[in-house]
Amino acid sequence: MQDFEDDFSYETETEYQKNTPLVTKKVSETEKNMRLDKFLVSCFSSFSRNRLIKLIETDCVMYEGCEKYADKPDLKVKTGDVFVIKLPDAVPAEPEAEDISLDVLYEDEDVIVINKPAGMVVHPGAGNYQGTLVNALLYHCKDSLSGIGGVLRPGIVHRIDKDTSGILVVAKNDFAHVHLSEQFKKHTIERVYQAFVWGIVKQKEGVVSSLIGRSSSNRQKMAVVTNNGKQAVTHYECMDIYPKAPASLIKCVLETGRTHQIRVHMTSLGHSLIGDSVYGMVPKSAASQLRFFPRQALHASFLGFIHPRTGKFLSFEVPLPQDMADLKILLEKNYKV
């Protein structure tokens, strides 16, 4: 899991933001074939190399004069190249604690397990500095946080999308953070999701294994790619079908946890999630009552992990939230054969 602590001075970057975008010098003959990240360091010494790598990998660096991303730190620069860095909005160094109600499934000195509602962002970011799960946890946990990396903050070891509901485990100290992160790295965490998708899933069960990376046509979306992606594996099982909708209820078990993994994999099978405004492909025959479900119909219903201190396996399961439960009732009542 990535570390959310940037290793640069916010004050330094804020000074640069007043004069954005940043433009490099031309690559000289002696600098050709230098790695892109090293070349950028030579141009902007106030930025750490790690910070510049993050900017490269998050599509903040482009070639001057064209809409082409320079998105690999080890890209070899060529003589005459000029690069433009568009800095993202600065994120406050420390999120503020907010008194926001949480559905706590379990808590001890090391971990806290939350049933996150749809609509809540997990971690503060651009446009979402308040009302996030982290803001809520800072208030809820107070003095029980001993700190992650020396900072009093909850350790986010995995995330689910803003409009996805369900279970998350969060570390309350460095010890738990390291152990949980290792379990996610080794793919030993058990995660089960339920989703309503468009169309009739004819195969009772199956596995989708592919690379997932940035879409070449829309950098805001993820896609199944043939290279420059990360391996993603989703096991799925069809639990019920609603031919008159047409729609299906599926269960997905994740081996990996890539960004938008279930949404991308099911779309690749021709069964995008009901309510998914980003990846959704609504069939022409779709029932009108289902077309405007307000979010992707995806719920993290089960989570199992080894407790970092006791070594015991803990598991948690929560039912569908009210909106998805209502959707299921509607489908069973009106759209089954």
N, C-alpha and C positions, 0 to 999 in steps of 0.2 A: 504493500500500500504506500502511496506517495506520502511524503511528509509535507504538511501544509505550511510549514514555517519557512518563509523566504529568507535567504541569507544576504539581504542587502538593506541599505538604509532607506527608509521611506522618505526621509527628508531629501536625500540626494536625488532620488527618482522624481520627487515632486518638482524639484527645481528644473529637471529636464522636461517635465510635462508642460511647463509653461511655453516651451519652444518646440513642441512636437509638430510634425514627425521628425525623427532624427534621420539624418542622411550621412552615410559614410563617405570617406574619400574614395577615389578610384583605386582599384587594385593595381598596384604597380607590377612591373615585370619581375621584380625580385620577390613579390608576395604571391605570385600565381601558384596554384596548387596548395596553398595554405588552407587548413581547415577553416570553415566559416566561423565557428565559435571563437577560434583564436584570432582571426582577422578582426572580428567585432570587438574583442577585448583590446586589441591594439588601437582601435578607433575611440573607444569609450572606456577609459581606464577606471571610471568611478563605478562601473557595473562589474559585479563578480562574474566569473565565467559561468557558474551555475545558474545565475539569474539570466544571462544571455541565452543559455541552452534552453531554459524554460520558455523564453520569448520565441525562440526559433521553433520549438515543438508545439507551441500554441498559436501558430499562424500569425505572428506579429512582425515577421520579417519578410520583405518582398524585394524583388529586383526593381530598381528604379525604372519607370517608364513603361511597365507592363504589369498586368494582373497575374503575376506568377510568384508563388510562394517559394521562399528558400527555407524549406522545412526540415532539413537534416543538419545537425551540428557538424557532421563529418564531411559535408559537401565541400568539394575542392573548388575554391574560387578561381576565376579566370581574369587575365589581364583586362583592365577596363571596366570590370564589374563595379556597379554602385548599388548599395543596398539601402532600403528605407525601413526604419523600425517605427511601428505605430504602437506606442505604449498604451496598455489598458489602463482604465481608471485605477487609481491607487486604492487598495483595500485597507481599512483601518487595521493597525497592528494588533489590537486587542478587542474582540467583540465584547459588547456590554451585556451584563446579566439582565434578563427580562423575566418577569413573573408570568410565565405562560404555562397553562395546565398541561401535564404530561400523563399518558397512560403507561405507567411503570409496571412491567411484568415481573421484574426481579431486580434486586439491588443488594450489593454488599460492598466491602471496602475496596474491591478490585474492579468490578464491572457493574454496569447498569444495562438492562434490556428494556427497550422501548417499543411500543406499538405506535408507529408514526402515522398520523392522519394524512390523507391526500391533501395537497396544497401547501404543505410545510417543506421548505428547503432545508437540507441537512446542514450545510456549512455556509457561512457568509461569503458572498461573492458579489460581482458586479450587479448592481441593481437590487441586491438582497442582503443588506447589512443588518436588518432587524427582523425579528419574528422567526428566526431559524431555530432548528433543533439545538444548535450549539448555544445560542443565546438563552434558550430555556434551560439547558443543562447547567450552565454557569450559575443560574439562580437556584435551581433545584439542589445541586450537589454542594454548593458553597464550600465550606471548609473540608469536605470529604475528598476534594481533589488534591492530590499531593503533587500533581504537575506532570506534564509530558515535555520532555526536553528542557526542564527547568522553568517552564511556564505553567501557571495555573490554568489549565484548559482541558477539556475532555479529549480523549484520544479517539478520533474518528478512524476506524479501521476498515469500514466499508460504507457505501452510500446507496440509497435508492432514490430514484428520480422524485422531483417535487410532487408530481401528480400520481405517483405510485404510493400505495399505502402498505403498512406492514411492519415486520419486526426488524429491529437493528440492535446490535450489541455495541456498547461503547466502553472503552477503557478509562479507568479513573486514575491510573498511575503508570509510570514507565514500565514497571514489571509486567503488568497486564497488557500494555500496548505492544510490547515486544512479542509476547507469547501469542496473542491473538493475531498479530500481523503475520507471524510465521505460519499459523494454521491457514490463513487465507492464501498465503504464498504457495503452500503445499496442496491447496485445494481440498483440505480435509474438513472444512466447515460444511455442514449440511444445510442447504437452502432450497426451499420448495415454494413455488409461486403458483397462483391460480390466475387464469386469464380467460376472458371471453374474446373470441376472435371471429372475424368474418368468414363465412363459408363453411362447408362441411368437411371436417378433417376425416378423410376416409381411412387413413392408416391408424390403427388403434394406438400404436406407439412407435417412436422412432428417435433418432439422434441426428442433430445438426452439428456438424463440425466444420469450421471454416476460419479464415482470417477475418477479423473485423478491424476496419480503419476508417479514416476520414473519407467521405464521399468526394470523388473527383469533380462532381458537378455542383455540389453544395457543401462547403466546408463546415457548415453548422450541423450537418447530419453525419451519422455513421453509416457504414455500408459493408456488405460482404465484398472483400477485395481479394485479388490474386497475389499481391505482394505488399510490402510495407504496412502490414497489419499485425495484430496479435491473435494468437490462437484462441478460439472460443468454442466451447462445447456445451450444448444444451440437450438434455434428454426430455422428451415430451410424451405425454399420454393423453389421449382423448377421453374425457370423463362423461361427456354427454353431447348430443347434437340436437339442433333445433332447425329442422329442414325448411320450415316456412319463413325463417328470418332472412337469409340463411345464416346460421352462426353455430359455434361450438364452444364448449367449456373444456379447457385443457389444464393439465398440471405440468409444470416445468420444473425439472431438477437441474440446478446449475453445477457444472464442474468448474467453470471459470466465472469471473465476474467482470466482464467488459462493459464499457459504457453502452447503454441501450441494448444489451445483448439479446434479451428475449424479444424485444420489439423488432430488432433488425432480423433475427433469425426467423421469426414467424412470418414477417413480410417477405423474406426470401422464399418461403414455401407457398406464398400466395394467400396467406391467412393473417393479414395485419390485424392489430388489436382494435376492437370496437372503441371508439372515442379518441383514437390516437391522431391528433391533428398534424403531427410531423410525418409519420410513416404510413398513415391510414390510407387504404385504397377501398373505398366503400363500393360494394357491388351495385350494379344498376338495379338489381332485384331486391336490394336491402329494404326491410320494413321501415316505414317512415318513423315509427316510434323509437327506433334504435339509432337513427342517424345523428342525433344530437346529444348523445351521452357526453357529459361535460369533461371527461378526462379519459386517459387510456385505462381500460378496465383490467388493471393489473394489481395484484395483491400478494405481498410476501407473507405467506401463511404459516411457514414453519422455519425454525432456525435451531440448529444443534451445533454445539461446540464443546471442547474440553476446557473446563475451568482452569485458568492459568495457574492458580495456586493449589487447589485441591486435587487436580488431575481427574476429577469426576466429569462424566459426560452430562451436560445439561441440555434439555430440549424444551422448546416453547412452541405453542401452536395457538393461533387466533382465528376466529371465524371471519367470513367476509364482512367488510364494513357495510353500513346500511345501504349506501347507494348501489353497491354491487349485489347485495342480497336482494334488493328490490328489483334489480335487473334480472336476476335469476328467476324470481317469482314471475315476472312479466314473460320471460321466455318460456317457462314451463307451462304457464297458463294459456298463452296465445299462439305459440310457435312450434309446439311439438306435434308430431304426426299421431 
